[in-house]
Amino acid sequence: MRHYDQVIIGGGLSGLAAGIRLARFGSKVLILEKHAIPGGLNSYYQRQGRLLETGLHAMTNYAAPGVKHAPLNRLFRQLSLSRKGFVFCEQLRSTILFRNQTSLTFSNDPAQLAAEVARVFPDCAGRFHELVELVRNHDPFQPRPWISARDRLAELLGDELLINMLLWPVMIYGNSNEHDMDFDQFVIMFSALYLEGMFRPAGSIKNFLDHLVSHFRELGGELRLRAPVASFKVEGDQVSQVVLASGEEISAGQVISTAGYPATLNFMGNADPVEVASHHGRMSFVEIINVLPGSARSELRHGDNTIIFFNFDEPFDYRCPDEAVNLNCGVICFPDNFHDLPKGEEMQLRVTHPANYQIWRGYSPEEYRRQKGEWAERSAAKVAEIVGNYRPKVLYRDVFTPLTVERFTGKADGAIYGSPVKVRDGRTPLKNLFVAGTDQGYLGIVGAMLSGVTMVNQHIFSGSGE
Ligand SMILES: Cc1cc2nc3c(=O)[nH]c(=O)nc-3n(C[C@H](O)[C@H](O)[C@H](O)COP(=O)(O)OP(=O)(O)OC[C@H]3O[C@@H](n4cnc5c(N)ncnc54)[C@H](O)[C@@H]3O)c2cc1C
């Protein structure tokens, strides 16, 4: 039987980052990924000669090279990756748009959002400044009980519309809870989105993933694709072997699972179903990728934005919708709209809306296909209220549903942000088994990578995982 110092379950961004960190210090480390392509939630596929990305609107936590203590630069240092190997393009500008009426525009310069708040909510300008100072000085990683972000923001800002407008991007880009979120999580996401800002790598997510995988392999790590983990063999309070669906057994000193907390509990075989169910998140989404001719760029209203976070619901609420899709709120992303990105002959307009997993689960295969087409048409009609009618120009369209997310990533109930209860310390009932990634609590692409690195530092390098 083959033995590794560490086995990592999942070749998504948290698993790759954890693997690089371990391999860099000489560990014999194996990543097991159930799919044929790495990347997990943030991967890619080919259709009609086009490379389509599954999950990349924008990365958060932008920092210019050399900025000390910035999470992005810390991450690169910890992975011994040179910033010179990547070209990062900053967002142009993004807009939060409520009822197609009230808007706040922001960029990677935090002063722009402050000026916008002062323009639209003049009575709140001073209080917004205090919120920014509080976020800058608050350590969200100290263990403390859940504090309602809504309650804290009500005390700090007072204005319901401003609170909802600030919350909407923060929630849709990283909140696994409905209605409200933990204030610490709010601070992490507020900082990542509004103070540090958004960017994307030049090239595709494939180039980014290829770079990470080659770096991992050059450091001596092994990545096995099409290698789904089925269960663990447990001896006492430790995982002794990881068992693949093929029946192959692999022994490991420590195991890091990025497959999500419910799946990780299920690998143990005797998980309490009530506990597993408590980790099923309810927030899932549909994502509609529209490919348009590049000439459409100049014809779309707000077409110079990178991302538009829109909401027509009154009152605004972040929750799993009662219908299959909530068209009244969502995200419109123009993935070409980043500084220094060359413009191609085609462009994309991606739209994300909250969606109800259980309703999508209930459709027959034929009905499921029909509903996908119907909701995409209805989405185009809604989004046209903001950007104009792009429907006749669509050259190619693809739709992901909560079932797509579940099928391709194993995320229970298609919950992109995973469990509503995060395992902040990464510990599990077994002493040498740790969770990293979405269910550990750092969200998004940069967050997932930071999680992989942090769990290795805390549990493997500190010796607590011995
Ligand atoms: C439509 C969409 C849009 C998004 N947009 C953005 C964005 O613009 N910006 C941003 O920062 N983030 C975005 N995200 C979120 C981001 O992609 C994730 O937060 C991040 O990639 C999560 O990484 P992870 O490693 O924690 O989890 P995952 O990516 O889920 O990785 C887990 C891996 O484990 C594998 N796995 C699961 N079960 C097993 C098993 N039994 N055996 C072996 N392998 C297994 C899965 O196949 C997967 O590869 C988006 C996500 C989606 C779906």
The ligand as a MOL file (V3000), in Angstrom:
LIG
                    3D

  0  0  0     0  0            999 V3000
M  V30 BEGIN CTAB
M  V30 COUNTS 53 58 0 0 0
M  V30 BEGIN ATOM
M  V30 1 C -20.6570 30.1560 -10.5430 0
M  V30 2 C -19.5840 30.5270 -9.5380 0
M  V30 3 C -19.0380 31.8080 -9.5560 0
M  V30 4 C -18.0240 32.1340 -8.6560 0
M  V30 5 N -17.4400 33.3590 -8.7610 0
M  V30 6 C -16.3800 33.6480 -7.9930 0
M  V30 7 C -15.6510 34.8400 -8.1990 0
M  V30 8 O -15.9410 35.6020 -9.1130 0
M  V30 9 N -14.6320 35.1400 -7.3760 0
M  V30 10 C -14.2560 34.3120 -6.3600 0
M  V30 11 O -13.2900 34.6320 -5.6520 0
M  V30 12 N -14.9210 33.1620 -6.1330 0
M  V30 13 C -15.9610 32.8040 -6.9390 0
M  V30 14 N -16.6160 31.6260 -6.7540 0
M  V30 15 C -16.2910 30.8430 -5.5540 0
M  V30 16 C -14.9530 30.1220 -5.6570 0
M  V30 17 O -14.9160 29.4360 -6.8710 0
M  V30 18 C -14.8080 29.1510 -4.5070 0
M  V30 19 O -14.9860 29.8570 -3.2740 0
M  V30 20 C -13.4630 28.4470 -4.4330 0
M  V30 21 O -13.0290 28.0530 -5.6940 0
M  V30 22 C -13.6220 27.2530 -3.5090 0
M  V30 23 O -12.4720 26.4610 -3.5090 0
M  V30 24 P -12.3800 25.1760 -2.5650 0
M  V30 25 O -11.0750 24.5450 -2.8500 0
M  V30 26 O -12.7030 25.5260 -1.1610 0
M  V30 27 O -13.5930 24.2230 -2.9990 0
M  V30 28 P -13.9010 23.4940 -4.3530 0
M  V30 29 O -13.5780 24.3320 -5.4970 0
M  V30 30 O -15.2990 22.9820 -4.2300 0
M  V30 31 O -12.8870 22.2550 -4.3680 0
M  V30 32 C -13.1740 21.0150 -3.7980 0
M  V30 33 C -12.6340 19.9380 -4.7140 0
M  V30 34 O -12.8470 18.6740 -4.0880 0
M  V30 35 C -13.1900 17.7440 -5.0950 0
M  V30 36 N -13.8840 16.6350 -4.4530 0
M  V30 37 C -15.1070 16.6650 -3.8650 0
M  V30 38 N -15.4150 15.4410 -3.3900 0
M  V30 39 C -14.3570 14.6370 -3.6700 0
M  V30 40 C -14.0770 13.2520 -3.4400 0
M  V30 41 N -14.9510 12.4450 -2.8320 0
M  V30 42 N -12.8840 12.7550 -3.8630 0
M  V30 43 C -11.9730 13.5420 -4.5090 0
M  V30 44 N -12.1920 14.8510 -4.7670 0
M  V30 45 C -13.3750 15.3880 -4.3480 0
M  V30 46 C -14.0950 18.5510 -6.0310 0
M  V30 47 O -14.2090 17.9210 -7.2950 0
M  V30 48 C -13.3510 19.8810 -6.0630 0
M  V30 49 O -12.4000 19.9100 -7.0960 0
M  V30 50 C -17.6020 31.2160 -7.6630 0
M  V30 51 C -18.1590 29.9430 -7.6550 0
M  V30 52 C -19.1120 29.5890 -8.5940 0
M  V30 53 C -19.6330 28.1710 -8.6010 0
M  V30 END ATOM
M  V30 BEGIN BOND
M  V30 1 1 1 2
M  V30 2 1 2 3
M  V30 3 2 2 52
M  V30 4 2 3 4
M  V30 5 1 4 5
M  V30 6 1 4 50
M  V30 7 2 5 6
M  V30 8 1 6 7
M  V30 9 1 6 13
M  V30 10 2 7 8
M  V30 11 1 7 9
M  V30 12 1 9 10
M  V30 13 2 10 11
M  V30 14 1 10 12
M  V30 15 2 12 13
M  V30 16 1 13 14
M  V30 17 1 14 15
M  V30 18 1 14 50
M  V30 19 1 15 16
M  V30 20 1 16 17
M  V30 21 1 16 18
M  V30 22 1 18 19
M  V30 23 1 18 20
M  V30 24 1 20 21
M  V30 25 1 20 22
M  V30 26 1 22 23
M  V30 27 1 23 24
M  V30 28 2 24 25
M  V30 29 1 24 26
M  V30 30 1 24 27
M  V30 31 1 27 28
M  V30 32 2 28 29
M  V30 33 1 28 30
M  V30 34 1 28 31
M  V30 35 1 31 32
M  V30 36 1 32 33
M  V30 37 1 33 34
M  V30 38 1 33 48
M  V30 39 1 34 35
M  V30 40 1 35 36
M  V30 41 1 35 46
M  V30 42 1 36 37
M  V30 43 1 36 45
M  V30 44 2 37 38
M  V30 45 1 38 39
M  V30 46 1 39 40
M  V30 47 2 39 45
M  V30 48 1 40 41
M  V30 49 2 40 42
M  V30 50 1 42 43
M  V30 51 2 43 44
M  V30 52 1 44 45
M  V30 53 1 46 47
M  V30 54 1 46 48
M  V30 55 1 48 49
M  V30 56 2 50 51
M  V30 57 1 51 52
M  V30 58 1 52 53
M  V30 END BOND
M  V30 END CTAB
M  END
